[in-house]
Amino acid sequence: MKDVTIVIVSYNVRDLLRDCLASIPSGCQGLITETFVVDNASSDRSAEMVSREFPWARLLHNENNAGFAAANNVGLCQATGRYVLLLNPDTRLRPSAVFELVRFMDARPSAGYCGPRLLNGDTSHQPSARRLPTLFSTAYSLLGLSSRFPKSRHALDLHLLHGHTKDFRADWLTGACLLVRASCVRQVGALDPGFFLYFEETDWCRRMLAAGWTGWFVHRAEVVHLGGRSVSHAGATDLFFGNHPIHWIRSSRRYFRRQYGLLGMLWSEFVQLLLYSLIWLRHRWQRKAESRLKARRAAGTIRYLLFSRKPKDSPT
């Protein structure tokens, strides 16, 4: 049996995908692995590059852009490893990163999933371990309360409480690099394909927690994550924490409705609209460039929250 099945979903990120695949041998040294690259109908000849330069990777083709969750499921359903690793194409594994994750999981049978320490391109720390979102998490973030009250269940970023130089339990770990025990996947099922982009790993982690598994941040494993490169040409990515606005809104609505019901979803959006309206009112008449920028971003967010529509297929 393989130790790890690696699943990479790619959409028009050929050069990043090349760097990601090139980092796998050193990142997985000491392990028996298999790698699936699921191409979401790329037009940049990514598939040809994989076939030519990385013949050990198994290439799977989607006829259209099926979304991140559905594309990952294509690889998950063919996985034979003891663990499965979701890996974004805009990541680069540092030496022994996956080995450290597997060693950590092998020593903790109750651990269902774990993630590494993520680094930005300049090697600075990138938050990756969080609590599950609550109906007031967005308010906490917008009002700057998370850093003041890091122990609150509404403060998402667990690094504010634990830092990044030790291992600790986490509800939700970023799907850029997420190792999951195969028996856990068999118990809770694959990703929900209803999430085209964003919140799919949040929902998955929630389901694994509900089934009795634990999640962990593993600080010795390090992975560089450039972040957002597949959506860098999408409009208004300076809103919604740098994410694609329409997909973020639709996935957020799906997550909160599943977790808290229709009233909970509506309450969450009402709180966001109220806070962004207050931000707009506070900065609208200020002359400073920073204030004008905040007002513009608040107004843009309000428009998306009120008038977002189902988008055409866009990059994952």
C-alpha positions as CSV (number, residue, x, y, z in Angstrom):
1,M,0.0,0.0,0.0
2,K,1.2,3.5,-0.8
3,D,1.9,5.8,2.2
4,V,0.4,8.9,0.6
5,T,-1.8,9.7,-2.4
6,I,-1.2,13.3,-3.5
7,V,-4.0,15.1,-5.4
8,I,-3.3,18.4,-7.2
9,V,-6.1,20.3,-9.0
10,S,-4.8,22.6,-11.7
11,Y,-6.3,25.3,-13.8
12,N,-4.1,27.4,-16.1
13,V,-1.1,27.6,-13.7
14,R,1.5,25.7,-15.7
15,D,4.6,27.3,-14.4
16,L,3.5,27.1,-10.8
17,L,2.4,23.5,-11.3
18,R,5.9,22.6,-12.6
19,D,7.5,24.0,-9.5
20,C,5.0,22.2,-7.2
21,L,5.6,18.8,-8.9
22,A,9.4,19.3,-8.8
23,S,9.3,19.8,-5.0
24,I,7.5,16.5,-4.4
25,P,10.4,14.1,-4.4
26,S,12.3,16.0,-1.7
27,G,9.1,16.8,0.3
28,C,8.1,13.1,0.3
29,Q,11.5,11.5,0.8
30,G,11.2,8.2,2.7
31,L,7.6,7.7,1.6
32,I,5.9,5.6,-1.1
33,T,3.6,8.0,-2.9
34,E,1.4,8.3,-5.9
35,T,0.4,11.6,-7.5
36,F,-2.7,12.6,-9.4
37,V,-2.9,15.9,-11.3
38,V,-6.5,16.7,-12.1
39,D,-6.6,19.2,-14.9
40,N,-9.7,21.4,-14.9
41,A,-9.8,22.0,-18.7
42,S,-6.7,24.3,-18.7
43,S,-5.9,26.2,-21.9
44,D,-2.2,26.8,-21.1
45,R,-0.9,23.4,-22.1
46,S,-0.5,22.4,-18.5
47,A,-1.5,18.8,-19.2
48,E,1.2,18.5,-22.0
49,M,3.8,19.8,-19.6
50,V,2.9,17.2,-16.9
51,S,3.0,14.3,-19.4
52,R,6.3,15.4,-20.8
53,E,8.2,16.5,-17.7
54,F,6.7,14.4,-14.9
55,P,5.7,11.0,-16.3
56,W,5.4,9.6,-12.8
57,A,2.4,11.8,-12.1
58,R,-0.9,10.4,-13.3
59,L,-2.8,13.0,-15.3
60,L,-6.7,13.1,-15.0
61,H,-8.7,15.3,-17.4
62,N,-11.9,17.1,-16.7
63,E,-13.8,18.3,-19.8
64,N,-14.7,21.6,-18.1
65,N,-13.8,23.5,-15.0
66,A,-15.7,21.4,-12.4
67,G,-14.5,23.4,-9.4
68,F,-12.0,22.7,-6.7
69,A,-14.0,20.2,-4.6
70,A,-15.4,18.1,-7.5
71,A,-12.0,18.0,-9.1
72,N,-10.3,16.8,-5.9
73,N,-12.9,14.1,-5.6
74,V,-11.8,12.7,-9.0
75,G,-8.4,12.0,-7.5
76,L,-9.7,11.0,-4.1
77,C,-11.9,8.2,-5.5
78,Q,-8.8,6.6,-7.0
79,A,-6.5,7.0,-4.0
80,T,-4.8,3.9,-2.6
81,G,-2.6,5.5,0.0
82,R,-2.9,5.3,3.8
83,Y,-3.2,9.1,3.7
84,V,-4.4,11.5,1.0
85,L,-2.8,14.9,0.6
86,L,-4.7,17.8,-1.0
87,L,-2.0,20.0,-2.5
88,N,-2.5,23.3,-4.3
89,P,-0.4,23.9,-7.5
90,D,0.8,27.2,-6.1
91,T,2.7,25.4,-3.3
92,R,6.3,24.2,-3.0
93,L,7.1,21.4,-0.5
94,R,10.1,22.0,1.7
95,P,12.4,19.0,2.3
96,S,10.7,16.2,4.3
97,A,7.5,18.3,4.7
98,V,5.1,15.4,4.0
99,F,7.3,12.9,5.8
100,E,6.9,15.1,8.9
101,L,3.1,15.2,8.5
102,V,2.9,11.4,8.1
103,R,5.2,10.7,11.1
104,F,3.0,13.0,13.2
105,M,-0.2,11.2,12.1
106,D,1.3,7.7,12.6
107,A,2.0,8.6,16.2
108,R,-1.6,9.8,16.8
109,P,-4.3,7.3,15.7
110,S,-7.1,9.6,16.8
111,A,-5.8,12.4,14.5
112,G,-7.9,12.5,11.3
113,Y,-6.2,15.4,9.5
114,C,-3.3,17.8,9.8
115,G,-1.6,20.6,8.0
116,P,1.9,22.1,7.9
117,R,3.2,25.6,8.6
118,L,2.5,27.6,5.5
119,L,5.0,30.3,4.4
120,N,4.5,33.2,2.0
121,G,6.8,33.6,-1.0
122,D,9.2,35.7,1.2
123,T,9.2,32.9,3.8
124,S,7.2,34.9,6.3
125,H,4.5,33.1,8.3
126,Q,1.1,32.6,6.7
127,P,-1.9,31.8,9.0
128,S,-3.3,28.3,8.2
129,A,-4.9,26.9,11.4
130,R,-8.3,28.2,12.5
131,R,-11.4,27.6,14.5
132,L,-14.6,26.9,12.6
133,P,-16.5,30.0,11.6
134,T,-19.3,31.2,13.8
135,L,-22.1,33.7,13.1
136,F,-19.9,36.4,14.7
137,S,-16.5,35.5,13.3
138,T,-16.6,38.1,10.5
139,A,-17.6,40.8,12.9
140,Y,-14.7,39.9,15.2
141,S,-12.3,40.2,12.2
142,L,-13.7,43.5,10.9
143,L,-13.7,45.1,14.4
144,G,-10.2,43.9,15.2
145,L,-11.4,41.9,18.2
146,S,-9.6,38.7,17.3
147,S,-6.2,40.0,18.3
148,R,-7.6,41.4,21.6
149,F,-9.5,38.3,22.5
150,P,-7.7,35.4,20.9
151,K,-9.2,32.8,23.2
152,S,-12.7,33.6,22.0
153,R,-14.4,31.0,19.9
154,H,-15.3,33.7,17.4
155,A,-11.6,34.5,16.8
156,L,-10.7,32.3,13.8
157,D,-6.9,32.6,13.7
158,L,-5.5,30.1,16.2
159,H,-1.9,31.4,15.6
160,L,-2.9,34.5,17.6
161,L,-3.2,32.1,20.6
162,H,-0.6,29.5,20.0
163,G,2.0,31.1,17.6
164,H,3.6,28.9,15.0
165,T,6.5,27.2,16.7
166,K,4.7,24.3,18.3
167,D,2.1,21.7,17.4
168,F,-1.5,22.3,18.4
169,R,-5.0,21.1,17.7
170,A,-7.0,23.0,15.1
171,D,-10.6,22.8,13.9
172,W,-9.9,23.8,10.3
173,L,-6.6,23.8,8.3
174,T,-6.1,25.4,5.0
175,G,-6.7,23.1,2.0
176,A,-3.6,24.4,0.2
177,C,-1.8,21.4,1.9
178,L,-4.0,19.1,4.0
179,L,-3.2,15.5,4.9
180,V,-6.1,13.3,5.8
181,R,-6.2,9.7,7.0
182,A,-7.8,7.4,4.4
183,S,-10.0,5.7,7.0
184,C,-11.3,9.2,7.9
185,V,-12.2,9.9,4.3
186,R,-14.0,6.6,4.1
187,Q,-16.0,7.4,7.2
188,V,-17.1,11.0,6.4
189,G,-17.0,10.9,2.5
190,A,-15.3,13.1,0.0
191,L,-15.5,16.9,-0.4
192,D,-18.9,18.4,-1.1
193,P,-18.9,19.3,-4.8
194,G,-21.6,21.9,-4.1
195,F,-18.7,24.2,-3.1
196,F,-17.2,25.3,-6.4
197,L,-14.4,27.3,-4.7
198,Y,-13.7,28.1,-1.0
199,F,-15.1,26.7,2.2
200,E,-14.9,23.1,0.9
201,E,-12.1,22.2,3.3
202,T,-13.8,24.1,6.1
203,D,-16.9,22.0,5.6
204,W,-14.8,18.8,5.3
205,C,-12.9,19.5,8.5
206,R,-16.2,20.3,10.3
207,R,-17.6,16.9,9.2
208,M,-14.4,15.1,10.4
209,L,-14.6,16.8,13.8
210,A,-18.2,15.8,14.1
211,A,-17.2,12.2,13.4
212,G,-14.8,12.3,16.4
213,W,-11.5,12.9,14.6
214,T,-9.0,15.6,15.6
215,G,-7.1,18.1,13.5
216,W,-3.6,19.4,14.1
217,F,-1.2,22.1,13.0
218,V,2.3,20.5,12.6
219,H,5.0,23.2,12.9
220,R,8.0,21.1,11.7
221,A,6.5,20.5,8.3
222,E,6.9,23.6,6.1
223,V,5.3,24.4,2.8
224,V,5.6,27.6,0.7
225,H,2.1,28.8,-0.5
226,L,2.0,31.7,-2.9
227,G,-1.8,31.9,-2.6
228,G,-4.5,33.1,-5.0
229,R,-2.6,32.7,-8.2
230,S,-5.4,30.8,-10.0
231,V,-7.7,33.8,-9.3
232,S,-5.3,36.6,-9.7
233,H,-6.9,37.8,-12.9
234,A,-10.4,37.8,-11.4
235,G,-12.0,41.1,-10.7
236,A,-12.1,42.7,-7.2
237,T,-9.8,40.2,-5.5
238,D,-8.8,43.0,-3.1
239,L,-12.2,42.3,-1.4
240,F,-13.2,39.3,0.7
241,F,-9.7,38.6,2.0
242,G,-8.2,38.4,-1.5
243,N,-10.6,35.8,-2.7
244,H,-12.8,35.7,-5.8
245,P,-15.9,37.7,-4.6
246,I,-18.8,35.9,-6.1
247,H,-17.5,32.4,-5.4
248,W,-16.6,33.4,-1.9
249,I,-20.1,34.7,-1.2
250,R,-21.8,31.7,-2.7
251,S,-19.7,29.2,-0.8
252,S,-20.0,31.2,2.4
253,R,-23.8,31.2,2.1
254,R,-23.7,27.4,1.5
255,Y,-21.5,26.8,4.5
256,F,-23.5,28.9,6.9
257,R,-26.9,27.6,5.7
258,R,-25.7,24.0,6.2
259,Q,-24.2,24.8,9.6
260,Y,-26.7,27.3,11.0
261,G,-29.8,27.1,8.8
262,L,-31.4,29.7,6.7
263,L,-31.9,32.2,9.5
264,G,-28.2,31.8,10.5
265,M,-27.1,32.5,7.0
266,L,-29.3,35.6,6.7
267,W,-28.0,36.8,10.1
268,S,-24.4,36.4,9.0
269,E,-25.0,38.5,5.9
270,F,-26.9,41.1,7.8
271,V,-24.0,41.5,10.2
272,Q,-21.6,41.9,7.3
273,L,-23.8,44.4,5.5
274,L,-24.2,46.4,8.7
275,L,-20.5,46.5,9.5
276,Y,-19.4,47.3,6.0
277,S,-22.0,50.1,5.9
278,L,-20.6,51.6,9.0
279,I,-17.1,51.4,7.6
280,W,-18.3,53.2,4.4
281,L,-20.0,55.9,6.4
282,R,-17.0,56.4,8.6
283,H,-14.5,56.8,5.7
284,R,-16.7,58.1,2.9
285,W,-16.0,61.8,3.6
286,Q,-12.4,61.5,4.7
287,R,-9.8,63.0,2.5
288,K,-6.9,60.6,3.3
289,A,-6.1,58.1,0.6
290,E,-6.3,55.3,3.1
291,S,-9.8,56.3,4.1
292,R,-10.9,56.6,0.5
293,L,-9.6,53.1,-0.2
294,K,-11.4,51.7,2.8
295,A,-14.6,53.4,1.7
296,R,-14.2,52.0,-1.8
297,R,-13.6,48.5,-0.6
298,A,-16.6,48.7,1.8
299,A,-18.9,49.9,-1.0
300,G,-17.6,47.2,-3.4
301,T,-18.2,44.5,-0.7
302,I,-21.8,45.8,-0.1
303,R,-22.5,45.6,-3.8
304,Y,-21.3,42.1,-4.1
305,L,-23.3,41.0,-1.0
306,L,-26.5,42.5,-2.3
307,F,-26.2,41.8,-6.0
308,S,-24.0,38.8,-6.6
309,R,-25.2,36.4,-9.2
310,K,-24.2,32.9,-10.2
311,P,-20.9,33.3,-12.0
312,K,-19.7,31.7,-15.1
313,D,-17.0,29.0,-14.7
314,S,-14.0,30.7,-13.2
315,P,-10.6,29.5,-12.2
316,T,-10.1,27.2,-9.2
